[in-house]
Amino acid sequence: MRNVLVVVAHPDDAVLGCGATIAKHAAAGDIVHIIAFADGIMGRSGPPKERRAEEFAAHARAAKAAAEILGAASFSQLDFPDTALDTVPRLDLARAAENAVALRTPEIVYTHHFGDLNADHVRVHDAVCVACRPLPETCVKTLLFFEVPSSTEWRAQAGAAFEPNWFVDVTRTIELKMLALKAFEMEMRPFPHPRSFEAVSHLAGWRGAAAGVSAAEAFVLGRRIEL
Ligand SMILES: [Zn+2]
């Protein structure tokens, strides 16, 4: 039984990035905690206050439902400003990530890849790397970065491409990921948008093909400490 921590910018990122892997951990008896830095709704060009409150409640419900479907032990939401994490001092973000690591003592940590178009994702990546630096007696032995459809592959910059070197066979749990994504239907788009049910399913098939299995989630290994 291992402690696993998933640190994301927005609630749906956990499902999109590593939902089936979360479900696989949970099925194996691991304790998975998910923490999101921002609520993921403020980016919508300033809806009226009432609508925003409704959206916030809907997202909170979706995040809780998705965490339950995947078998995560907890989902927690911080209140950093959505789509504006780059206005928050880096130290504050790093401290929040450090607090999460201190609280959950994870052996494995999943977070965003640095090559991502979404600035919130990049800031969370940085904060988690600070929180997971290998100080003596650190609990974190494996640090992995995931891809988020319609964010990671849209980073059009040489040298920042997501080049996975870690594959998790999720043949048995991909359906749970798709089910959890249904909770976030409001965030999904029609195909061929990368954040469509079809594209997410295709990606799992393609990452699986790259690893010789039917369905996979792909990661870049940040650090692995073998004792
Ligand atoms: Zn996001």
Residues whose N, C-alpha, C, O or C-beta is under 5 A from the ligand:
A	BS01	ZN	A9 H10 D13
